[in-house]
Amino acid sequence: MHEYLRLPAVELAKRVREGSVSPTELLEVHIARIKQVNPSINALVADNFDEARKRAVEIEADLKAGRADPNAAFLGVPFTVKELISVRDHPNTAGVVARSGAIAQEDAPLVERLRAAGGIVLGVTNVAEAGLWLESHNRVYGRTSNPHSLSRIAGGSSGGEAAIIAAGGSPMGIGADIGGSIRNPAFFNGICGHKPSGGLLPSTGHWPPAVGDRGRFCVSGPMARSVADLEAMMEVFSPAQDPHRDEGQVHFAKMAAPDPKEVTVYYFENNGLTFVSDAVKRAVGEAVSALAKRGHRVEAWRPPGLWRAAELWMSQVSRSSSESVRELLGDGSPIPLAKEWWKMARGKSNHPLYSLVMASLESVGESSDERSQKLRAHGIELQREIESKLNGRGVLICPVYPRQAPRHHHPLLSPIAFSYCGVFNVLELPATAVPTKTWPRGLPVGVQIVGRRFDDALTLAMAALVEKSSGGFRPASVSQP
């Protein structure tokens, strides 16, 4: 495998700026890798190769003429984008058949900012239909497979993004996360991903629309080969002046490795809702041990009331949008469920099984006003307890998902396993997913590191220390069809 397919995006950008790597050569190496692996994993669903080549030539000419911005963080580095996030002149269907043919008219803010930092768009990647599920599968583009094992899921809804990065086809990308949609795919594919604090970055340019409370729960963020890439992307995504950021909050700035005497590491292995595999328990243990060896104080602690995580997430996400699942699947017009189930039985439905299950059970997640208010109060209290415990200089390490990447369809058998991630969306806390050292059966495993609201720099800095102990990015070797 070519060296460029293993290196972090920040290192590739450094070499481009220094002149030791040509932007056109860098691009062609990644395009060749995509063409090699995509027939097997079905991760990239629409390419931008022609425009990308033109842009690489322009950057190369600017470098030779001395016109290139020496401060461009990702000068000449390719990147990909989750198809739910708008990229000018690219599909923006969210895998919904009713939206087939939908083309984005402009870039989402994060895409625009990454382009301005010198990044080159390679194309857009596959998703779960309407971003609704843990597996990236829809009737528009088909199913994405995990590059480490084609019989297993790549995760959702940013599964295509994680898969193409893990396979070496893209150095970095933009995902979005409302219930683990950045962190679960990162975990399943062995890459790094960060869910920002609610209110830190803009969520505009996302479909389904992420506005109001939904925009604080559904946040866009970086996915990449290394934590250093995530940090550099967050700096690009969070300029000094940003009208989308919460009033009174400062922009993101990378921090140095924390003093072990100042940061306590809390951890738990099980949220009280699901069985957790030995592999995942070992991952938590490895991460905690690596930080303990650096001198950090570690303490087992599971936030009280966490066993209500799934219920809390369902209630708060449901109330954050006026559109039903049926309406999302019909792009504004509710799909006829009975008719779709009949078509499903005949193999002719426009929707995967999970979408119809979600639509059928939607009312189960709805709460009365009284119950919804009680759950909201529980969420506020849980948020307060976690932030009080972390006290500005602490992090919480826990599983991303209770087991390694499941086989295709299997997430339907464990529908509340997402709760390890989802609860932190409705609490608006930052969380960084990072691989750990030991991968049983060759399948990636890792942890998430959670912090107080707007302590994104701290969770990333701690994740970098865990990454250092694990040995860093390991690209997948993908089988051919």
N, C-alpha and C positions, 0 to 999 in steps of 0.2 A: 504494500500500500504506500502511495506517495506520502512523503513527509508532510506536505501541506494539508493532508486530510486528518492529521493528528494534532497539529499545532493549535493552540488557543487563538481566537480572533485577534486579541490584543497583540500577540506576537507576530501574526501575519501582517497587521497594520504597521507595526514597527519596521518590519523588513521592507514593506512597500515604501514607506517614507524614506528609509535609508537608501533605497535603490537596489537592494539585493534580491528583491522579488518583483517581477513584472506583474502589474494588475491583469493583463491579458492572459498571461500564463496561469496565474492563480485562478482566474475565472474558468479557464478551459479545463484545468485539472478537476475542479468541482463539477462542471457540467458532464465531463466524462464519467465521473463517479456516479452521478445521478442516473445517467443512461445505463450504467452497469447494474445498479441495484434496484431502481424503481420498478422494473417489471415484476420483481419478487415482492416488494413491500407495499407498493401503491401508496406512496407518501406524498409526492409532488403531483398535484392534479391539474395545474396549468402553469406552463413555463413562460419565462420572460427572456429567453436566451438571446434573441436577436437584439433587443434593446439593451440588454446587459453587456453584450459585446461592444456595442457602440459606446456605451458609457465607459467601459474599461479602456477603450482606445483614447477617449477624451482625457481621462485621468492620466494615462501614460504620457500623452502629449503635454499636459500641464506640468507633470513632474520634470520632463526634459527641458521645458521652457522656464522652469522656476516659478510657475504660476500657482502651483498646488499649495493649499493651505497646510502649513507644517503642523498646525494644531488639530487637524481633522482626526478624530479619534479612531475612525475605521476607514481611512482612505483606501479605496480599492478592494475592500473586503466584501465578498458576497454574503447575502442573507436571504432568508425565506420568511414568509408570513402566513399565519393561520388564516384559512379562507373566510372565516367569520369577520375578519378585520379588513377594512376597505383598503385596497391598493389600486390606485388609479388605472382604469382600463383593464382591470382583471375581474374574473368572476367573483361574485359576492353572494352566492346562493345559500350558504350555510348547509349545503347538502339537502335542501328542501326542494322537492320536485316542482312545487308550485312557484318556486323562485328561479327555476331553470332559465338561463339567459340573463339573469340580473348581473349587471356590470357596474362596478364602483366608478363613480364620476370623479372622485378625488381621494387623496391619501388620508388615512387616519393620522392624527397628530404624531403618534409614535413612529409611523412609517416615514412621515415627512422629516422628522428630526433625525432618524437614522440615515436617511438619504443625504441630508444636509451635512452629516458627519463623515460623508464619503462612502457610505455603504451602497452596494449594488444589489438590486432586487433580482433574485433568481427565479422566483415564482411563488405560488401560493400552495398551501398544503391541506391535506384532508382532515375532516372533522366528523364528530358525531352529528347526526341530524339535529339542526337547530341548537347544537351545543348541549343536548339534553342527557348524554349518557357517558359511561365510562369506556365505551368502545367506539373508535372512529370508523363508522360504517353508515352508509346511506345509499339511497337508490340513484343518486346523481353520479357518484364517483366510485361506489363499491367500498370494499373493506381494506383497511390498512393492517399490515402484519408487523409484528415485532422483529426487527432485524437480527436479534440474538436467537430467536426461535420462531419460525414462521407460523407455527401452530398456536402461538400465543398473541394476546392483544398488545397493541402499542399504547393503549390507554385513550382517554378522551377527556375533554373534547379536542385537545391540542395533540392528538396522537400522531397525525402526519408530521407535525413539526418536530416532535421528539424523535420520531423514527428516522427522518432524513438527517438530522444532526447526529444521531447515534451511529448511522451507517457511514458517516464521513462526507455526505453530500452537501452539507451546509455547515459553516462554522458557527452560525448563531441564527436566532429567529425571534419573532414576536408571537407570544401566545396570549391567552386570556383565561381567567380562572374565577369561577363562581362557586365551585364546590370541590376544587382539587384539579381543575382542568389544565393547569401548568404542572403542578407538583406530582400528580399521579403518573402522567406520561413520562416526566423526567425520571421518576423512580423506576418505572417499568423498563425504561430503555437505557438507564445508566448515564444520564447526563445531569446537568445542573439547571435548576429553574427557580425563579423567585416570584412569589406573590406579594406585590407591594401592599403597604397600608392603604386602607380605604381613604380616598381623598388626597392621595399624594400625586398620582398621575392621571391624565385624562383617559376616560373610557369611551369618548366619542369615536365614531367611525366603526362601531361594533354593531353587528346584527345577530340576534335580536337587540334592539336598542338598550343600552345600559345607561340609564339616566336616573336622577333622584337617588333613593336608597339602593335601587338596583345597580346603579353605577358605582356605589361604594362597596357593594358585595361582589360585583362582577368587575374585576380589575384586569387591565392588560399589563403584561410584563415580559421580562427577558427570559430566554432559554438559550443555553450555549454549552460549549465543551468544558468551560472552566468557570470557577467563581469569579476570577479576575475579569472575565468577559462580562459576567452579570453586573459587576460593579461599574465597569466602564460604560455599559449600556444604560444603567440607571442614571449615570451622570449626564449622558446625552439626553435621556428621556425627561430629565428634571432640570431645566434651565433656571437661571436665577430669577427670571420673571416668568411666571406661568399663571394665567388667569384661572386655570382649572384646579389649582392646588388649594387645599383648605386655607382659609384666611388665618394668618398668624403662624403658619408652618413654613419652615425654611426649605430650600431645595436640598436634594440628596447630595451628599458628599462622602466619598469613600473615607474610611477611617483606618488607621494603622492597627496592627494586631493588639488587642486589648491587654492590659496588665492583668495577669492571672489573679492577682490579689483583689482586683476590683470587680470581677465578673463571676458570679455563681452560676453553676449549671444545674438546673433541675431537670428531672426526666421521669417518664413513665413508659411502660411497655404495652399497656392495655387500657382502653378507655371504658371498659366494663360492658361493652356492647357485643363484641365479636371475639372469636378465637383468633389468637395471633401465633403465627408459625415460629418455629425455632430460628429460622433464618432471619426473620425480622427482629426477633428479640436479640439475636447476636449482633445485628447491625446497630441497634440502640446501644448495646454494651460496648461495641468497638468505638463508637463516636464518643461516648462518655469517658471511656478509658483513655482515649487519645487526649482529651482535654484535661483529664485528671493528671496525666503525666506531665502536662505543661504547668501544673501547679494550681489549676482551677479547683475550687471547692465544688464538690458534686453532692447532690441530695435527691433522693427519690421523692417525688411529689406529683400526685395526680390531682388536678383541680377538682374540687367538690362539685357534684352535679353534672359531671361530664358525660355520664351515662345517658343524659337527655340530649346529646349532641345532634342526633339525626332529627328528632322531633323539633328541636329549636331551629335547625337549618330549614326544614321544610316549611315551618310556619312563617319564618321571617322572609324567606325568598318568595313564598307564595303571595304574601301581602305587598311585596315590593313592586309588583307588576299588575297591570289591569288586564293583560292578555293571558288567556288560558293556553295550555299546551295544545289543545285542539286548534286554536286560532293560529298559533305559531306554525303548526304543521301545514296549515292551509294558507299561510302568508296573509293572515287577516280574516279569512273566511273559515269558520270552524269545519273541520273535516267530519263527515258522517261516520261515527265510530262503528256502528253495526255493519254498515256497508263495507268498511275497511277490514273488519274482522272476517267477513265473508270472503273478501278478495284475498286476504292473507291465507285462508284455508285452501284457496285455489292457486296460491303462489303468484298472485297478481297485484298485491298491494303496493302502493307507492312508498310505503314506510317500512322500516325494519321492525321486527317484533318488539324491541324495547320501546320504541316510540308509542306503539299502540298500548302497551302495558302502562307506560307513564301517563298517557292521556286517560286511560280507563280508571286509574287509581288516583287521579289528580284530586278528586274530592276527599280522599282519605287524608291527604296532607293539609286540607283546609281546616281551620279552627274557628270556633265561635269567636265573636269579638272579645268575650270575657277570657276565653282560653288564650287567645292570641296576645292579649295584654299581659296575662300572667307569664307567658313564655318570653315576651319582650322584657318584662321585668327580670326574669331569670337570666336572660342574656346580658342585661346591663350589670347585674350582680356578678355573673361569672367573669365578665370583662374586668370589672373592678377588682375582683379577687386575684385574677391572674396578674394584672398590672401592679397591684399592690405587692404581690409576692416578688415579682421581677424587679420592681422598685428602680427602674431605669438602668440598672447594672446587672441584669440577670437575663438568662435565656432558658427556654423550655425545649428539651429534645424529646421527640416521640416518633412513632411510626407515621409513615405517609399512607400506607395501606397495610392491612394485616398479613398479607402474603405476597410472594413474588408474582410476576405477571401471570394472570390466569390464562387458561386456554380460551379460545374464541367462544362466545356465548355464556361462559361460566359466571360472569359478574351478575347475571340475572338470578343466580342461586344465592347471592349474598348482597342484596340491594342496599343495606345500610353500612357496608364497609367503607363507603366514601366519607363517613362521618369523621374519621380522623383528620381529614382536610377541611371538610365543609364548615365545621364549627368555627374555624378561624376566619372564614369569609364573613360570616354574619357578626363576628366580634370585631372585624376590621383590623385584625392584627397582621403584621408582616410575617411571612414564613418562607424560608429558603430550603429547597430540597437539594440534597447532595449525596452522591454515592459513597458507600463505605468500602472497606477493603475486600472482604470475603464474599464471593458470589457463588453460592452453592448451585450445582448443576449448570454453571455457566450463565445463570440468569442474574441480572443486576439486582442489587438491593441497596438500601440507603435509609436516610432519616430526613425529617424536617426539623428546622431550628426556628423557633417562634420567639418573637419579642413583643415589647409594648408597642402601641401605635406610634408610628414614625421613628421607631428604632431600627429601621431597615438596614442602616449601615452596620449596626452591631450584629444582626443575624447573619449578614453576609460575611463579616469579618470572622465570626466564629465558624461559619461553614468553610471558609478558606483553610482554617486550621485542621478541620476534619478531613478536607480534601487532601491536604499535604500528607496526612498519615495514610491515606488510601492509595496514593500513587498516581492520582489524576485520571484523565480521560482514557478510556479503552474503547476504540471504535469497534463496531460489530463487523464480523465477517459474514456476509450475507450469501445464502445459497441462491443459485440461479434457478429459474422456473423449470 
